[in-house]
Amino acid sequence: MRKIVIAIDGYSSCGKSTMAKDLAREIGYIYVDTGAMYRSVTLFAMRNGLFNADDTIKTDELEARMGEINISFKLNEQTGRPDTYLNGERVEDEIRTIEVSRHVSPIAALPFVRAALVANQQAMGREKGIVMDGRDIGTVVFPDAELKVFVTASAEVRAQRRYDELKAKGMDADYNDILKNVEERDYIDSHREVSPLRKADDALELDNSHMTIAEQKAWLLEKYREAAKEQ
């Protein structure tokens, strides 16, 4: 099998990260959660007072401080999956809160944020052997990726999954708030001027609304084996 780049794009809360993490672990690839990178920038902005009272962003101040943001991933030996670190601090739980979810799409729409993180992501993938998920991996970050997958599911199914995930972690959650957030993020992600969420022309579409994690895993593994065969 040759080493390839695997780009997994799709809507929020449709299980992209779980699929990507499991596949990377199964085939021995590096996994990068680009959504966690945008969430980390959002958390930095929230902690440093870079949002106005009306939730608009202090863009000039954030742009000036982008050099202070260092995002890294370290393998969690207990879970076997990578955790996200912001300036050396583990923030894996903090970046998954509904409060960060409410603010992440406007941050991710900023051209200077996208430019900085896309450059980091492209550097990570130069040696191939990588699985990356996000919103624009197959269209912008790795347009030449050997395997591109676009994942979708109904907004209601995705909201329920997000609700269940938060409750399982012992965090407060309201289904209606989450559904509203999912729908708002879909709109912002699909309509932003820079790198909008869209399916790449050569991407395989996977609607996992009614699939189990095991079924998704089997499907993705099969597609990987087809794409990684020596030409």
Secondary structure as UniProt FT lines:
FT   STRAND          5..10
FT   TURN            12..13
FT   HELIX           16..27
FT   STRAND          30..33
FT   HELIX           34..47
FT   TURN            48..49
FT   TURN            53..54
FT   HELIX           59..65
FT   HELIX           66..68
FT   STRAND          71..76
FT   TURN            77..80
FT   STRAND          81..86
FT   TURN            87..88
FT   STRAND          89..90
FT   TURN            92..93
FT   HELIX           94..96
FT   HELIX           98..108
FT   HELIX           111..124
FT   TURN            125..127
FT   STRAND          130..134
FT   HELIX           137..141
FT   TURN            143..144
FT   STRAND          147..152
FT   HELIX           155..168
FT   TURN            169..170
FT   HELIX           175..191
FT   TURN            201..202
FT   STRAND          204..207
FT   TURN            209..210
FT   HELIX           213..228
//
